[in-house]
Amino acid sequence: GIVSDTDIVRRVVAKHVDHGDSIDGVMTPKPTCVSMSDSAVDALGTMVENHFRHLPVLDEKGSVVGLLDIAKCLYEAITKLEKMKQKDGAKGGADVDAALASLAGVGGAQAAALSQLLGPLLAKVAEGAGGDGGVPTLRKVLSGRKAVRVSPGTNIRDTAIEMAEARKAALVVEDDALVGIFTFKDVMNRAVSKEMPLELTAVSSLMTPSPDSVLPDMDVIEALQTMHDNKFLNLP
């Protein structure tokens, strides 16, 4: 099985499960895995297709040797795209799909999932900066998707329930101003593992205050690079 910080929030905190219960009721059983010989971009295709954030890595004997995070896979994909741009590896919009297939080394549903995610980025590589084929902005990508917003006085339990329903980190907002961020990892590391009283602890006491943020007209590549450079998993 595999258990993540998201599982702890969704299946333990939000469901009022006793922290002393067995992990087998919380974990995802028989998780999909990748081998050490698989490419990171191939693994990214598996993650995007199945909405996974993590993939266990196995050796040739089937023993666990590591855990792959989608952020690392995505950054490798972005790095390869940048190298393609430098080498002018994609010539024209008609070659985008072929370039993507070459980049990913996957087929079928994985290639389709990667195409949906990375297609606009490759289009920019093919067409150059500017024009309508450029990398989408955060405003476009996040259009219609509501953020989880809580006030500083909201308790950890109620915050976690909202996070679990939306599967998103919580933005702590006071008088329309962003004052903090509270993530799934924060719930696990700062609340559950510390055995904090969830109904009596305000999110303001455990949040990360004054988080960095970006403007909605930043493009996706810039945002991903900002997250990678600063080791952010979430970016308001």
Secondary structure, DSSP 4 states (H G I P E B T S, - for coil): -B--HHHIIIIIITTT--TTS-GGGTSBSS---EETTS-HHHHHHHHHHHT-SEEEEE-TTS-EEEEEEHHHHHHHHHHHHHHHHHTT---SGGGHHHHHHHHH---HHHHHHHHHHHHHHHHHHHH-SSSTTSPPBHHHHTTTPPPEEE-TT-BHHHHHHHHHHHTSPEEEEETTEEEEEE-HHHIIIIIITTT--TTTSBGGGTSEES-----TTSBHHHHHHHHHHHT-S---
